Amino acid sequence: MAAPGRLVSLTGGNRNGDSTARGLGVAGLVVGVLGPAAAAFAGLRGRSTGSQAE
């Protein structure tokens, strides 16, 4: 039994996996934001050139 006032880790206290998961999560969020931003930029750029297909 844990002493009163002490936190008990349910995952075994593996911190190496935490930093990897955190890095991948941040990278996923960045890519998730950049995707729609790139699409919007491409859409605006396409409209500004006037789609001059020959």
C-alpha positions in Angstrom: 0.0 0.0 0.0 1.3 3.5 -0.9 2.1 6.0 1.9 -0.5 8.7 2.3 0.2 11.8 0.1 2.3 9.8 -2.4 1.3 9.5 -6.0 1.3 6.0 -7.5 2.1 5.6 -11.2 -0.3 3.2 -13.0 2.0 3.0 -16.0 5.2 2.0 -14.2 6.8 5.4 -14.5 8.3 5.0 -18.1 9.2 8.6 -19.0 11.1 7.8 -22.3 7.8 6.8 -24.1 6.2 10.0 -22.8 8.6 12.3 -24.5 8.3 10.3 -27.8 4.6 10.4 -27.6 4.6 14.1 -26.8 6.9 14.8 -29.8 4.7 12.8 -32.1 1.6 14.5 -30.8 3.0 18.0 -31.4 4.2 17.0 -34.9 0.7 15.7 -35.7 -0.9 19.0 -34.5 1.6 21.0 -36.6 0.9 19.0 -39.7 -2.8 19.1 -39.0 -2.7 22.9 -39.0 -0.4 23.3 -41.9 -2.5 21.1 -44.2 -5.6 23.3 -44.4 -3.5 26.4 -44.4 -1.6 25.2 -47.5 -4.8 24.3 -49.2 -6.3 27.7 -48.5 -3.1 29.4 -49.8 -3.2 27.2 -52.9 -6.8 28.1 -53.5 -6.2 31.8 -53.1 -3.2 31.7 -55.3 -5.1 29.8 -58.0 -7.9 32.4 -58.0 -5.5 35.3 -58.1 -3.8 34.1 -61.3 -7.1 33.7 -63.0 -6.8 30.0 -64.1 -5.4 30.7 -67.6 -5.5 27.2 -69.0 -4.7 27.0 -72.7 
